[in-house]
Amino acid sequence: MEQLDGLAMADLIVGNSLAIREIRGLVRFAAQTSASVLITGPSGTGKELVAQALHRASERAAAPFIAVNSGAIPRELIESELFGHEKGSFTGAIARRIGHFESANNGTLFLDEIGEMPLDMQVRLLRVLEDHKVRRIGSNDDVRVDVRLIAATHQCLESAIGQGRFRADLFYRLNVLPIELPALAERIEDIPMLVEHFLSRGFAADNPPVFTEEAMAILMAHDWPGNVRELKNLVERAAVFFQGMEVGTDQMAMLLRPIRSARPEMSAPIGVAMPANVVTMAPAQPVHAQPAIIQPVTPTFGKPIDLREHLQNEERRVLIEALESTNGVVSAAARLVKLQRTTFVEKMKRYQIGREIALSA
C-alpha cells in the first residue's frame, strides 16, 4: 500500500471500485510530473482529497500544500489573496502581504471552484502559469515561483467557455492532466468501505454504531445527490444518535429523513426507534421518513395586526414543531430549520420553549 507522508493513499482516496482504482493510478502517474492538473466531478466527490494525495505522492510533499476556494474570495480581494500586496498599495494595506502563490513556493497550490474565478483574474493566472512569476499589488518587481497548480471544478468548463465565462487558453493550460471523479451513485460498491472508514477514523472510533445488512442495502439504494460528503454527514449523525448501537431499517428512517431519498421504493417505515440515551417527547410523536411540512398561519385583515408579534408567534411555532418532529433533540431540530444549535437555544430561551417539552442535546 503506497504511503504518503505517513498516510496510505487509500486513507485519502477510499474505495476498491474500478473507478477509484483508476483514480489512484492517475494520481500516481501525475505525481511524477509537475504538469497542471484539472480535477472535475460533482460537488462532494472529494476533489481536495485527491489533490492532497497527489501532492503527498509527489517530490513536493515536504513543501506547502495551499488550498484556496476561488469562489469564496470577494472579487476585490482575490488578486491580493493570490499574488500579495505591498504596504500602502491600497486603502487598508497596512502591511506587506505574501500571496498564496509565494506561500506555496516549491509546493502545490490547489484552486478549488476555478470556474468561479473572474475573467480578469483568469488573465493574470494564465500569465503566472506561463512565466512562473508573480508581482504583488503596488510592486514593480517580479517574484519567481515554482508552484505545481491543481485546479478543480464541478462545472462544465467547456460550456462556460461557450458562454464567455471562462477563457479557452486558461482551460487548455490547466487541463494538461485531467482527472474526473465519479459520483458516489456510480460506485455504490465503495459505500461499505467508506462507512467503515468514517467510523474508524473519524466518528465514535471507540464505540461506533453497527450498520446491519438491511441498513447497508438502504444506503446502497440511495441516489446520493450530495455524494461522499452526504454519506459522511449521515455516518456522523449515526455516530451521534446510535453510538455503540445497531443501525437497522428503523434507524435509517431517521438518518435519511433530512436528505429525502429519491427512490420511494426504499422508503423506511414509520416509527423510528430512538436510542435509549435520547429523551423522548411526552406524548410521543411519530417520526416519519420526511420532515414535517410546517404550514404558515395566514393572518386575516379584518382588523389591524401587530406584525412583529405575528412573526414572533410564527417563529415560536416553527421551533416547537421542529422539536416535536425530532422527539425533542435540540441539535437535530436546529439542523431541520438550518440554524446553529447555539442560535436555536437562544431562541428557545427568548420564547420560553422547553417547559412543556422533554429535551435532549
Sequence and secondary structure as in RCSB ss.txt:
>XXXX:A:sequence
MEQLDGLAMADLIVGNSLAIREIRGLVRFAAQTSASVLITGPSGTGKELVAQALHRASERAAAPFIAVNSGAIPR
ELIESELFGHEKGSFTGAIARRIGHFESANNGTLFLDEIGEMPLDMQVRLLRVLEDHKVRRIGSNDDVRVDVRLI
AATHQCLESAIGQGRFRADLFYRLNVLPIELPALAERIEDIPMLVEHFLSRGFAADNPPVFTEEAMAILMAHDWP
GNVRELKNLVERAAVFFQGMEVGTDQMAMLLRPIRSARPEMSAPIGVAMPANVVTMAPAQPVHAQPAIIQPVTPT
FGKPIDLREHLQNEERRVLIEALESTNGVVSAAARLVKLQRTTFVEKMKRYQIGREIALSA
>XXXX:A:secstr
  EETTEEHHHHS   SHHHHHHHHHHHHHHTS   EEEE STTS HHHHHHHHHHHSTTTTS EEEEETTTS T
TTHHHHHH B TTSSTT  S B  HHHHTTTSEEEEESGGGS HHHHHHHHHHHHH EE  BT S  EE   EEE
EEESS HHHHHHTTSS HHHHHHHTTEEEE   GGG GGGHHHHHHHHHHHTSSSSS  EE HHHHHHHHHS  T
THHHHHHHHHHHHHHHSTTSEE HHHHHHHHGGG  S GGG   S     TTS   SS     SS          
 SS   HHHHHHHHHHHHHHHHHHHTTTBHHHHHHHTT  HHHHHHHHHHTT STTS  B 
